[in-house]
Each structure stands twice: as structure tokens, then as C-alpha cells.
Amino acid sequence: MTSNNTNATRLISNIKMAIGANLWPGLCLQLFALTIGLSYFYWPASQQTFQFFADLKAEYGVLYAAISTSLFGGLLPFIVMFLNGKIKFMPIQQLIFYMLIWALLGSLINAFYTLQVVLFGDGNDWLTIVKKTAFDQFVFSTFLTGPFIALAFLWKDQRFNWMQSKKHFDDLIKVQIPTTVVTTWIIWIPAVSVIYMMPTNLQIPLFNLVLCFFVLILAILNVDD
């Protein structure tokens, strides 16, 4: 019972800390996503840029998703973190880790967005957006990407030592994964709602921009940690 109470206390504490640390970055991210979304619908001069990325996505499909997400979610944030002294060990291995993890997640998210079209259609009416956002955040993120990211980053933080990582599995399951999932909901629900407003071929490009913006803000804000 004491152990369960301790885990619950740590979970609540971690969530409060995560909300406090991510409140302003989250608001900035949501404003950024909304600005991009509104510019697509109400700023004609932006159409050529949007069409360029839509054409790239249409031509290269999953390859575009993997490479672009690897660059925007992995390489660019890694460079910022490295220059700011946030990469404390094994920089080459961490660079490879970040790029491979986000390439994999880019491919997975691309497949998920395709599944969303099959399940709910490609409309951007409010009901379709609500369905896609709910399925994204409360099923896909909760049971797949959230636990996967938490496990992957635990392995990275333990210097890619699987045996050492296994010692932290209890904490991972009871504290780290729930913290990751809850903070994902708080920060990303408004952002993915905007993403699902966009045409299918622009959803991955917008996801990449928001992802990069968010990770860069976190890297900058945590530079002195």
C-alpha cells in the first residue's frame, strides 16, 4: 500500500511539474498550429508554399513522412540541444537515436493518418475533427506512441543499456508512461485538432512544423536544467 501511495504521489507531482514546465510552450505550440491552419484558409499568398509540401507528400508518401519527421523531430532539435550543452553523453549515438526514432514515428503516424481517413473520411467538418482527435489522443497516443516514446527515452537515458533500463520498468509503467500520456493530451489535443482541419497531404507537413517548434522551445527553456 505504501508503495502504491508513493507511486501515486510521484505521478501527481510529475504531472504538475510537466504542466508547469510545458504550459507556455504548449500555448505557443497551439497558437503556432492555429496560425498555420488559418493562413492556409485565409491567406492566399501562402497557397504556393502549402501546395509545394502537399505535392512532395503526394509524390513520396511514407518516405517523405519518415525523412521529414526525422529532420524536424530529430536532427534540428538535436543540433539545438547539442549547441546548448544538453547532450551530456554519447552524442553520435544520441543523434542516430533521435533520427531513427522520429523516422519510425513519422512512418507510423503517416500510416495512422491514412487509417483515420479510412475510418472517418477526409472531411474537415467539426464532427470528423472531433472523432479523429479523440481516436488519435485517447487510443493511438495512449496505448501506442506514448508508451513507446517513454520506453525509448528510458533506454536512451540509461545510455542504451537494456539491462539497466529493465530495472526502471516499474517506475516506467506506474509513473513515466502515465505522465507522458497526460501531458501529451494537455499539449497536443488542440494542435492535432488543427492538423485534422488540413487536407490529408498537408497533415504530416504541419505535424512536422509543430513538432519541431515544440521540441525546440523545450530545448531552449530547459537549457539551464
Secondary structure, DSSP 8 states (H G I E B T S, - for coil): -HHHHHHHHHHHHHHHHHHHHHHHHHHHHHHHHHHHHHHHHH-GGGHHHHHHHHHHHHHHTHHHHHHHHIIIIIIHHHHHHHHTT---S-HHHHHHHHHHHHHHHHHHHHHHHHHHHHHH-S--SHHHHHHHHHHIIIIIIIIIIHHHHHHHHHHHHTTT-HHHHHTTHHHIIIIIHHHHHHHHHHHHHHHHHHHTTS-HHHHHHHHHHHHHHHHHHHHHHTTT-
